[in-house]
Amino acid sequence: MTNKRDSSFASLQALRDRLPVGNPAPVVVAKSAGPARAVVRLERKHRRGKEVTVVEKLALSSTELERWCRELKQTLGCGGTVDGDVIVLQGDFRKRLPDVLTAMGVLRTTVSG
């Protein structure tokens, strides 16, 4: 007794036999390179004594800045926002940010202040 399922697999086997021999070309996903540099600095002015870490000079589009801000907030466990062309993170992350930014693809990170 032949059921419908067996016959459909047999037809697929016949189709597979018609495929050319060889390895398929590997799919290459182009990873977007990160920015060439970033400047990280601490700010206290006009913030009622609260410290924020500012990441600037990334030269990214506004949508990319939003994505980077979201990823930095998740990685560092803090709040933050995009203000113009800079990312503002709540707290002092000058020691941790260079390693995180390097892992995200930034080639050179300068920490000041």
C-alpha positions, 0 to 999 in steps of 0.5 A: 500500500503506497500512501500519498506521502511516500509518492511526494517524497519520491517525486522530490527525490527525482527532482533532486537527481536533476540538480547540478553536481557541486557545492553551492556558493557560500552566502556572504553577508556584508557586515557594515563596518563601524565608524573610524573613531569615537570620542567619549567624555564625561559631562556634569554641566547643566545637569543638576550635578548628575554625570552623563557620558557623551559619545560623539564623532561617530559620523552615523545616520540618525537611524544608526545612532538610535540603534547604537544607543539602544545597543549601548543602553542594553549592554551597559544597563543604563538609560540614554538618548540621542541628542543631535549627533551624539549619544548621551548615556546616564552615568560614568562609563568612561572605563567600560565604553572603549572595550564595548565600542571596539567590540561594536566595530569602532576602530579608535576610541578617545577618552577625555575629561 
